[in-house]
Amino acid sequence: MPNYYDLVPVDAYDQPLEIKTLADVGQEPLPLPPGYQWCTVNLADDAQATEVYNLLSNHYVEDTEGKFRFDYSVDFIRWALAPPGQNTEWVIGVRGQGILYGFITAIPVTMVVNKQRIHMAEVNFLCVHKQLRNLRLAPQLIREVTRRVNLRNQWQAIYTSGTTLPTPWSTA
C-alpha cells in the first residue's frame, strides 16, 4: 500500500502566498479604538483565567439562535493554551476600562505538509464581546496575533472558521 504522502499532488500552486522577513514586521502593537489597549493575558493568574472563562462562556462561538455555546472550563483553557514551547505573548487580550473585551490565542504546532515538517501557529479562541462587535476588533485581533507570531519568525498558521470558505484551501 502506498504511503498517503506519496499520493499528494504537488503543483505550481504549492507556493507561499507572500514572502516576508522579520524586517517587514512592525515592532509596535497595532492601533485600537480610543479607550482600548492590548494586554498579554496571564492564565496562571486565577483572576485573569476566570475573566477569560467569563468572556468565552458568554460571547464565544454559538448557534444562530444563541441557545448553544461552547463552555470550556478554566482548567481546559489553561491546558489547551499551555503546550510545550508555548509563547506567553500569544495569549492576547483587548481591555477597556480594565475589562477584557476581546481575546485571541496562538500555540506552536508542527504540521507535515508535502512530506515537510513546518513549524507554525494554531490560532484559536477568537472572541469579541457582543456589545463591541461593531468596533471591528476581530480583524485587529487577527492582525495582532499574526504580527506577534511573525515576530517569532513563524510564517504559517492554521485556524478554524465558523463560515464556509469559497474554495478549499486544503483537504485531508
C-alpha positions as CSV (number, residue, x, y, z in Angstrom):
1,M,0.0,0.0,0.0
2,P,1.5,3.4,-1.0
3,N,2.2,6.0,1.7
4,Y,-0.5,8.7,1.9
5,Y,2.1,11.4,1.4
6,D,3.1,9.9,-1.9
7,L,-0.5,10.4,-3.1
8,V,-0.5,14.2,-2.5
9,P,0.0,16.0,-5.8
10,V,2.5,18.9,-5.8
11,D,1.9,21.5,-8.4
12,A,2.8,25.0,-9.4
13,Y,0.2,26.4,-6.9
14,D,2.1,24.9,-4.0
15,Q,3.9,28.2,-3.2
16,P,3.7,30.8,-0.4
17,L,1.0,33.5,-0.8
18,E,3.6,36.0,0.2
19,I,7.2,36.0,1.5
20,K,8.1,38.3,4.4
21,T,11.1,38.7,6.7
22,L,11.5,39.9,10.2
23,A,12.4,43.3,8.8
24,D,8.8,43.5,7.4
25,V,7.1,43.0,10.8
26,G,6.1,46.0,12.8
27,Q,7.6,46.2,16.3
28,E,4.7,48.1,17.8
29,P,1.2,46.7,18.5
30,L,-1.5,47.8,16.1
31,P,-3.7,50.7,17.0
32,L,-7.0,50.2,18.8
33,P,-10.0,52.5,19.1
34,P,-9.6,55.2,21.8
35,G,-10.1,53.8,25.3
36,Y,-8.9,50.3,24.5
37,Q,-5.4,48.7,24.9
38,W,-3.6,45.4,24.2
39,C,-2.7,43.1,27.0
40,T,-1.0,39.8,27.3
41,V,-3.3,37.6,29.4
42,N,-1.6,35.6,32.2
43,L,-3.6,32.4,32.5
44,A,-1.6,31.3,35.6
45,D,-3.3,34.2,37.4
46,D,-6.7,32.9,38.7
47,A,-8.5,36.3,38.2
48,Q,-7.3,36.6,34.6
49,A,-8.1,33.0,33.8
50,T,-11.6,33.5,35.3
51,E,-12.0,36.7,33.2
52,V,-11.2,34.7,30.0
53,Y,-13.6,32.0,31.0
54,N,-16.4,34.5,31.6
55,L,-15.7,36.2,28.2
56,L,-15.7,32.9,26.3
57,S,-18.7,31.4,28.1
58,N,-20.8,34.5,27.4
59,H,-19.6,35.6,23.9
60,Y,-17.7,32.8,22.1
61,V,-19.0,30.5,19.3
62,E,-22.7,29.9,19.4
63,D,-25.5,28.7,17.2
64,T,-27.8,31.0,15.2
65,E,-30.5,31.0,17.9
66,G,-28.0,31.7,20.7
67,K,-29.0,28.6,22.6
68,F,-25.8,26.6,22.3
69,R,-22.3,27.9,23.1
70,F,-19.0,26.3,24.0
71,D,-18.4,26.3,27.7
72,Y,-14.8,25.4,28.3
73,S,-13.7,25.2,32.0
74,V,-10.7,27.3,33.3
75,D,-8.7,24.1,33.6
76,F,-9.4,23.2,30.0
77,I,-8.5,26.7,28.7
78,R,-5.2,26.5,30.7
79,W,-4.4,23.1,29.4
80,A,-5.2,23.9,25.8
81,L,-3.0,27.0,25.9
82,A,0.0,25.5,27.6
83,P,1.7,23.1,25.2
84,P,5.4,22.7,25.3
85,G,7.1,25.7,23.8
86,Q,4.1,28.0,24.3
87,N,4.8,31.7,23.9
88,T,3.0,33.6,26.5
89,E,2.8,36.7,24.3
90,W,0.5,34.8,22.0
91,V,-2.3,34.9,24.6
92,I,-3.7,38.3,23.7
93,G,-6.5,40.4,25.1
94,V,-8.1,43.8,24.5
95,R,-9.1,45.8,27.5
96,G,-11.2,48.8,28.0
97,Q,-11.6,50.4,31.5
98,G,-9.9,47.3,32.9
99,I,-12.5,44.9,31.4
100,L,-11.5,42.1,29.0
101,Y,-13.5,42.7,25.8
102,G,-11.5,40.7,23.2
103,F,-9.3,37.6,23.2
104,I,-7.3,35.6,20.7
105,T,-4.6,33.0,21.1
106,A,-2.0,31.0,19.2
107,I,0.0,28.0,20.2
108,P,3.1,26.5,18.4
109,V,2.4,23.3,16.4
110,T,4.3,21.2,13.9
111,M,2.5,20.1,10.8
112,V,3.6,17.8,7.9
113,V,2.9,19.4,4.5
114,N,4.0,17.6,1.4
115,K,6.4,15.5,3.5
116,Q,8.0,18.5,5.1
117,R,7.7,19.4,8.8
118,I,6.6,23.0,9.2
119,H,6.6,24.9,12.4
120,M,3.5,27.1,12.6
121,A,0.9,28.6,14.9
122,E,-2.5,27.3,15.6
123,V,-4.8,30.3,16.2
124,N,-7.9,29.8,18.4
125,F,-10.3,31.3,20.8
126,L,-11.0,34.5,18.8
127,C,-13.7,36.2,20.8
128,V,-15.1,39.7,21.0
129,H,-17.7,40.9,23.5
130,K,-21.1,41.1,21.7
131,Q,-21.5,44.8,22.6
132,L,-18.3,45.7,20.9
133,R,-18.5,43.8,17.6
134,N,-19.3,47.0,15.7
135,L,-15.8,48.3,16.5
136,R,-14.2,45.6,14.2
137,L,-11.9,44.3,16.9
138,A,-11.8,40.8,15.4
139,P,-9.8,41.8,12.4
140,Q,-7.4,43.8,14.7
141,L,-7.0,40.8,17.0
142,I,-6.2,38.6,13.9
143,R,-3.6,41.1,12.7
144,E,-2.1,41.4,16.1
145,V,-1.7,37.7,16.7
146,T,-0.3,37.4,13.2
147,R,2.2,40.2,14.0
148,R,3.3,38.5,17.3
149,V,3.6,35.1,15.6
150,N,5.7,36.6,12.8
151,L,8.0,38.3,15.4
152,R,9.0,34.7,16.4
153,N,9.9,34.0,12.7
154,Q,6.8,31.9,12.2
155,W,5.1,32.5,8.8
156,Q,2.3,29.9,8.6
157,A,-0.7,29.3,10.8
158,I,-3.8,27.2,10.9
159,Y,-7.2,28.2,12.3
160,T,-10.8,27.3,12.2
161,S,-13.7,29.4,10.8
162,G,-17.4,29.5,11.5
163,T,-18.0,30.4,7.9
164,T,-17.6,28.4,4.7
165,L,-14.7,29.4,2.6
166,P,-15.5,29.8,-1.1
167,T,-12.6,27.4,-2.2
168,P,-11.0,24.5,-0.5
169,W,-7.5,25.5,0.8
170,S,-6.6,22.1,2.0
171,T,-8.0,18.6,2.0
172,A,-7.3,15.7,4.3
